[in-house]
Amino acid sequence: MTSFMGPDGSALSGALTPAGIINGLNLDAAGNLKVTPGGNPVTNPAITEDQIRAWIANGQGFSASTGILNSASGTNNYPLSVFNASSSKSVLICSIQVSNGSGGMTALLQRVTSNPSFVNPITPVNMKAGGPGSVLSVTAATTNQAIAAPYEQVATLASTTLELLTNGAAILLPNGGNNGLVAYIQTYSAAINSMLMRWIEF
């Protein structure tokens, strides 16, 4: 609607508030329409796929992978853990991929409040070349680990790659406390497998 004028005589765009009051639409310093109260795409954003790309461009996106896991015969549980003990940064996990070469497997997600500190440390990769390091502790194991319910999610797959966070799903590990997530793959035969996590720190 353009029912009122700006100081230069031009028509202004406006909208009705929930209370039914006409209000002019606000622009940020760059002339873009504000869609959040702060209008800052890094500190006070509207979470969209493009917002995640903006964080990555700002050096805030990370990934970590087990690499190739050669599972042993029989039933074995292999973990990939990300743990946030930071008092300053929250972590938004936006992608968890699991891959199975053959033999089938089950993928399980489990929230934790103490760092499992598995035997193999993994250095996260900043998705912006030359970006800073991650605040997370990331560990994995290439030997069988005991697991127990409850689980955040359980999925089965065979000879394929599966994304566990679909339809815009994400998992938040807030700052100011000990919060973590462990992804397990449970294998049933000798095969090649892998896990990958991607996240944003803000």
FENRA-V743377 format. One record per residue. N is the residue number from 0. SS is DSSP state (~ for helix, > for strand, _ for the rest). OMEGA is omega in degrees with one decimal (NA if undefined). Layout:
BEGIN
n;ss;omega
N;SS;OMEGA
N;SS;OMEGA
END
This chain:
BEGIN
n;ss;omega
0;_;-178.7
1;_;-172.3
2;_;174.5
3;>;-169.3
4;>;174.3
5;_;-177.5
6;_;178.6
7;_;178.6
8;_;-180.0
9;_;179.2
10;>;178.4
11;>;173.6
12;_;179.3
13;>;179.2
14;>;177.2
15;>;173.2
16;_;176.2
17;_;178.4
18;_;179.0
19;_;-179.2
20;_;177.4
21;>;-178.4
22;>;176.3
23;>;177.7
24;_;-175.9
25;_;175.1
26;>;175.2
27;_;-175.3
28;_;-179.8
29;_;-179.7
30;_;179.1
31;_;178.3
32;>;176.7
33;_;177.3
34;_;175.0
35;_;-177.2
36;_;-177.1
37;_;180.0
38;_;-179.1
39;_;-174.0
40;_;-179.9
41;_;-173.6
42;_;-177.5
43;_;-168.5
44;_;160.6
45;_;-172.2
46;_;177.2
47;_;176.6
48;~;178.0
49;~;177.3
50;~;178.0
51;~;176.4
52;~;178.9
53;~;176.7
54;~;178.7
55;~;178.8
56;~;179.1
57;_;178.3
58;_;-176.0
59;_;-179.6
60;>;-175.9
61;>;172.8
62;>;176.1
63;>;-176.6
64;>;173.1
65;_;-168.0
66;_;-179.7
67;_;175.3
68;>;175.7
69;>;-176.1
70;>;178.7
71;_;176.5
72;_;-177.0
73;_;-178.8
74;_;-178.9
75;>;-179.8
76;>;-179.1
77;>;-175.6
78;>;164.8
79;>;-173.7
80;>;168.4
81;>;-174.3
82;>;-178.1
83;>;174.2
84;_;-174.9
85;_;174.3
86;_;-174.0
87;_;-174.6
88;_;169.8
89;_;-175.7
90;>;176.7
91;>;177.3
92;>;-172.9
93;>;179.5
94;>;172.0
95;>;-179.7
96;>;174.8
97;>;-176.7
98;>;179.3
99;>;-179.8
100;_;179.6
101;_;173.2
102;_;-179.7
103;_;177.4
104;>;174.9
105;>;176.3
106;>;-178.5
107;>;174.6
108;>;-178.2
109;>;175.0
110;>;178.5
111;>;177.4
112;_;170.3
113;_;-174.1
114;_;179.5
115;_;175.5
116;_;177.2
117;_;-165.2
118;_;-177.0
119;>;176.6
120;>;179.0
121;_;177.5
122;_;178.8
123;_;178.6
124;>;173.9
125;>;-177.2
126;_;168.5
127;_;-178.7
128;_;-179.4
129;_;-179.5
130;_;-176.9
131;_;179.0
132;_;-179.4
133;_;174.4
134;_;-174.7
135;_;165.7
136;>;-177.9
137;>;-179.2
138;>;179.0
139;>;176.9
140;_;179.2
141;_;174.2
142;_;-176.0
143;_;178.5
144;_;176.9
145;_;177.3
146;_;179.7
147;_;178.1
148;_;10.2
149;_;-179.6
150;_;175.5
151;_;-176.7
152;>;175.9
153;>;178.9
154;>;177.8
155;>;178.6
156;>;178.8
157;_;175.0
158;_;-179.7
159;_;172.8
160;>;-176.5
161;>;171.5
162;>;-177.2
163;_;179.9
164;_;-176.1
165;_;177.2
166;_;176.8
167;_;179.0
168;_;177.8
169;_;178.0
170;>;-178.1
171;>;171.7
172;>;-172.3
173;_;177.7
174;_;175.0
175;_;179.7
176;_;178.6
177;_;-177.4
178;>;-179.4
179;>;177.0
180;>;175.8
181;>;171.3
182;>;176.6
183;>;162.8
184;>;177.8
185;>;-176.1
186;>;-173.9
187;_;178.9
188;_;176.0
189;_;-176.7
190;>;174.9
191;>;-177.4
192;>;178.9
193;>;173.5
194;>;179.7
195;>;172.5
196;>;173.6
197;>;-178.2
198;>;178.1
199;>;175.7
200;>;-177.4
201;_;NA
END
